[in-house]
Amino acid sequence: MKVKLTKKQALIIDFINEFTSRQGESPSYREIMTALGLSSVSAVAEHIDNLVAKGAIKKTPGTARSLEVLDLTHAETVARFRQALEHATLAEAETLNAAADILGLELNDSASQP
């Protein structure tokens, strides 16, 4: 399953993957801005927020260099959604389920289905 990304978003994902492979940590927003010729750090932040909303990357709030590209075909993504759902409020669960639906993730455990 593949998330539909804009050209800029795909470039950002590729850059994060390459940078992380080379440096052992994710790039800063300023490094992304410079490498991709974006106009400002806030433009990078907006792209990152959109990628997080699409479930394509994960970031830890308040932590520098915490960007992690998620492989949406990997079982880890489903596991993360399930884990988040365990502790979610009703409103959060609705949002998570809607996001999983958009991403085409199957959150029901097929092993427990008849």
N, C-alpha and C positions, 0 to 999 in steps of 0.2 A: 504494500500500500504506500502510495506516495502522496505527500501533501503538495498542493499546488502553490508554488512560490513565484514571486515576481523575479525578474532578472537580477535586480539589486539584492533581493533576499538570497537568491541562489549564490551570488558572488560572496555575500557575507558568510554564508554557511561554508562555502569552499575555503574562504580565507581563515575562518576560525579553525577548521579541520587542519589545514596546512600549518598554520602558526602553532597550534597545540602540538602537532606531531614534531615540529622542529624544536620548539622551546620548552615543551613539557608543561606548559600552562597556557591558558587562553589569553587572547590579546585584550588590551584595554580598549575602551571605546575610542580613545584618541588614536591608538594604533590602527584601528579599523578605519577611522575617518581618513587618516593620512594615506593608508595603503589603497583605499578605494576611491579617493578623491571626493569624498562627501563634503558638504558645505559646513557642517558643524557637528559637535558632539551630540547635540540634541537630535539631529537627524539620525545619527547612529542609534541613539536611545529609542527613537520611535520605531526604527526597523527591528531592533532587538525585542521591544515590547510586542510588536506584531508577530514576530517569530515565536515568542513564548506563547502568545495567545493561540497560535496555530499548532502548538505542541511540537514544533520542530527543534527547539532548543530549551534548555533548562538553565536558570540562573539562581544563585543563592542571594537573596536580598541582603544588602549591607556587607557583602563580601566582594573584594576586588578579584578580578580574573577568575570568575566562577562560571563562565559560559561553557555549556556542555551541549554539543549537538546530539540529538536523540535519533536513534535508528528506529523509525516507526514500524519497520517490519519485524523488529526484534521483540521477543516476549517481555523484555524489561519494561517497555513502554506500557504494555497492558498491566503489568505488575504495579507500576507506579500509579496508574489510574486507580486500580483496585485498592491500593494502600491509602491513597488520598480519600477515596470514598468511605473507607472505614471510619475516618475521623471527621468527615464533612458534616456541616449543618445541612438542613434540607435545601436551602438556597444554593449552597456550594455543590451539593450532589446533583441538583438539576443542571447547573452550569457544567460540571464535569461530564455528566451523561450526554449533554448536548454536544460538548467538544468531542467526546469519544465517537459520537454518531457522525459528526462532520468528518472526522479523521478515518472513519470506517473501522474503528477498533471494536472487537467483540469482547465485551467485558464479562459476559456470562461464562461460567466454567462449563465448557462443553462436556467434560467428564462426568459432571453431575446431572446432565440432561438425559432424559430417557431416549 
